[in-house]
Amino acid sequence: MSIYAIGDIQGCFDDLLRLLDVISFNENSDQLWFAGDLVNRGPKSLETLRFVKSLGSAAVSVLGNHDMHLLAASCLPKVANKKDCLTQVLDAPDRDELIYWLRHRPLLHYNDEFCLLHAGLPPQWDFKKAKKMAIIAEQTLRDKDYEVFLRQMYGNKPNIWSPNLQGVSRLRFIINCFTRMRYCDAQGRLDFVNSGPLGSQPDNLFPWFDAPRRKNADMRIIFGHWSSLGYYEGPNCYGIDTGCLWGGQLTALRLDETMQRFSVDCQEAYKQRKTCCTFTVPDLKVKKKKLAV
């Protein structure tokens, strides 16, 4: 069986199909690992969700920040932005089935050789801690009261790990690490201002995979999220978001001894698209219910 990790699709379904033709994907013998952000900004989020879901065990997808935004928009109308490209999903006859499926995707997926996540990990977490934190957040998203957390998900604080974090604060930090982080400082404090390529950041910031004393440096990590980084290959780290939506490419990486890369150029129709949504929606207040985690 061949495993191919695929970067952020963001609704660029036609490009995905062309990439699968390039790698000669066989759903009976191969497996696809999607690095998150299946939806938003591109023109065919609904088709992308339906297709990945239909692959069953032949596909694994971790949650990205745009996937999280869709979950929030599905139950909190005030979260949805008129510029979002999610209406086709929210108005679909099978939306509840798709949202249920998306809520049950992991934040962290791994086998004996590789780990898959959307954005990054704080330097204080080793593999054991990362697994534990992912499970905590995944269980919350799969709970019947999941929307209680989604009402309070948005925000940049807390921005540094502490074992004393509890409740919503801990959950928000976990989600922000797995789905949003790029840069952090030497103490592991997350930065949500800088998103440019390496070298564009202030001197006090490091890409998360170069943070000092990083306890997860022994993990072989595949990640997306960072289109301005482009394809990145460093010690035990592979960044595969090559900016298909922004006029770049959609990339697949075969996870074996060859680590062979396959890419297709994006279609012209996507090159002029503007940013739709970000994680800048103000916190929404929860009434009556409290979240116990």
N, C-alpha and C positions, 0 to 999 in steps of 0.2 A: 504493500500500500504506500502511495506517495501522499505526503501532506504538503499543502501549499498555503502559506500565510498571505493574505491579501489586505492591502491598505484601505484607507477610508474611501467608501463608495459614495456616500452622501447623495443617494438617489440617482447616480449616473449608471442606470441599469444597462443601457445599451453597451457602454464601455465594458461593464462586467462580462456580458455575454461574449464580447469579442476577445477579452482576456482568457476566458475559459476555453475558447476555441484554440487559442495560441498554445495553451498548456495541455490540450487534448484531455480535458477533465472527464473522468469516468466516475459517476457517482456510485457505481458498484464496487470500485476498487480504490478510489482516492478519497481524501478528506480535505475540506477547505477550512482554514482558520481565519475568520474575519476579525480584523483589529478594531472593530467598533465604528460608530458613526455610519450605520447603514443608511440613515435618512437625513433629509433636510438639505436645502439649498439647490440640489439638483432636481431635474424634472420628473423623476419616476421613483419616488420614495415608496409608494404603495406596491409597485411591481417588484421592487427590490426586497421588501419585507416578505411578500408572499412567496417569492422564489426561494429565499434563504430558508424560510420556514419549511417549505415543501421538500427540502433536501434531507430533512430528518437527521439521522446520525452521520450523514455524509458532510455535515457542516457544523461548525462551532462558531459562535460570535460572542465576543465580550461586549459589554455596554460602553458606549462613548458618551460624551457630553450632549451630543445632539439626540441620541437615543433617550437619554435621561430627560431632555427637554420635551420630547414627544410624550413620554410617560406623564410628566407634569401637566402638559397641555390637554391630555386626554381626560383628566378629572378636575382640572382647575381652569375654567374658561378665561379667567383674568390673566393667566400666564401666556396664553397664545398671543402671538404678535401678528399683526396683519401682514407683515413682510415675511413671516415664516412660510416654508413650502410644505406644510404638513396637512393642509386642508383635505387633500385627497385621501389621506389615511384616516383622519378624524371623521370624514363623511362616508367612509366605506361601509358596506353592509356587514363585512366581517371584521370591523374595527375592534370589537371586544375580544374576539379570538386572537387577533394580532397583538393587541396590547397585553393580553394575558401571557402569550408566548414571549413577548419582549421582556416582561417583568421577571420571567424565569431564566433569562440569560445570565451568565456569570460575569463578575468583574475581573476574575483571574482564572485562566485555564492553563493547564500544564500537563505534560507527560514526563517521562524519565529524562528527557533531554532539554526541553524548551518550556518557557513560560510565555503566555500571551496576555497582554493587557493593552488598554487604549492609550494611556498617557505616561504615567511614571510611578515611582515609589519614593517615599521619603528615605533619607539615608539611615534613619534609626531602625527601620524594619528589616529583619532578615526574612528568609523564606517562610519560616514557621509563623512569624508575626504577620506577614503579608497574607498568608492563607487564612489566618484567624480573622483578620480585619475584613477581608473580602466576604467571608461567610457571615459575619455580623450584618453587613450591609445587604447582602443578598437575601438573607432571611427576612429582613425588614421589608424589602421590596416585594417579597412573595406573600407577606402577611395580608390578611383581609383588610387591615387598617393602614395599608401602605400609603394612602393619600395623606395621612396625617403628617408623615415625614416630608412628602413632596411639597407640602405647603411651606415648609421651612428649609427646603434644600438649598435655595439660592443664597449666596453670600460668600465672602472671602475670609471670614473669621470662623473659627481659629485658623491661623496660618502656620502653626508649628505644632509638632506632635508632643503630647504629654500623656503618660500612662494614666493621668488623673482625669482625662477627658471622658465624659459620660453623655448618654442621651443624644439629643440632636446635635450637640457640638461635636461629639465623636463621629457620628454618622456623616455629618457634613464634611469633616476633614477627610474621612475615608473616601467619600465620593469625589471630592476635589482632587485627591491624589491620583486615584485610578482613572479619572476622566478628564482632568483639566491641567495638571501641572506640566511645566516645561523647565523653568528656572527656579533655583532656590539659592539661599546664601549658605555660608559655611556651617551654620547651625541647623540647616534644613528648613528654614523659614520659606514658605512658598511665595513666589512672586507671580502676580496675575496681570502685571502691566506689560512686561516685555514678552514678545512672541516672535521676534525676528530670528534670522539665522545666527549661527554661532559667530561670535565676535561682535555682534550688535548690542550685546547686553552691557550694563555697567560693570565695573571691575569687581564689585563685591558679589556678583552672581555667577553661578555655575549651572550648566545644564544638569538636570537631576542625575544623569548617569555619570557625571564627573564630580559629584559632590564629595568633599573630603570624608574619609572614614565611613564610606558607604557599606553598610552591613549586608546589602544584597548584591554585592559585586560578583559573587560566585553564581548567581542566577543567570541563565542564558535567556535573555528577554527579547521578545519581539513586540514592537509597539508602533502605534500610528500617531494621529493627532497633530503632528508638527509639520505641516506642509512646507513651511519656509525652511525647514532643516533639509528637506529633500531626502533622498535615499542616504541612510547613514549606516555604516558598519564600523563598530568599535569593539573593544574588549567585551565579549559576552553581550553585546547590544546590537540590535538591528532595527533601525527606523525605516518603516515602509510606506509612510504617507508621502507620496510623490506629487501631490497636488493636482489630481485629475480635474477636479472641479474648477481650478484656477488656470487652466490651460496647460497643465503639466501632463502627467501620465498616471495610469493605474498600474500598480505593481503587484506581482505575485512572487513569493520567495519559496523555493522548494526546501523543505526542512530535512536535509540529509547531509551526507558528508560533502556534497558539492556546493550546497547553498546557492544554487543557480537562480539567477534573477530573470524574470520575464516581465515585460512592460508593453502597454499599448498607449499610443498618444490619445489624448482626450479629443472629443469632437469639438468642432468650431463653435457649436451652439452654446457651450459652457464657458467660453473664454471671457465673455463680458459680464458674467454674473457678478452681482454685488453681495456683500455680506448680508445675510438675513438676520440670524439671531445669535446672541451671545448669552453668557451667564451673568447678565447684569440686571435681571429683574429683581426688584426689591423683595425682601422677605415678606411672606404672606402670614398673617396671624392665624393661629389655630384657636378655635373656640371650643370649650367644653372638654375635648379629648386631650389627653396627654400621651406622649410616646414613651414607653418604658423599654429600655434596651440595656 
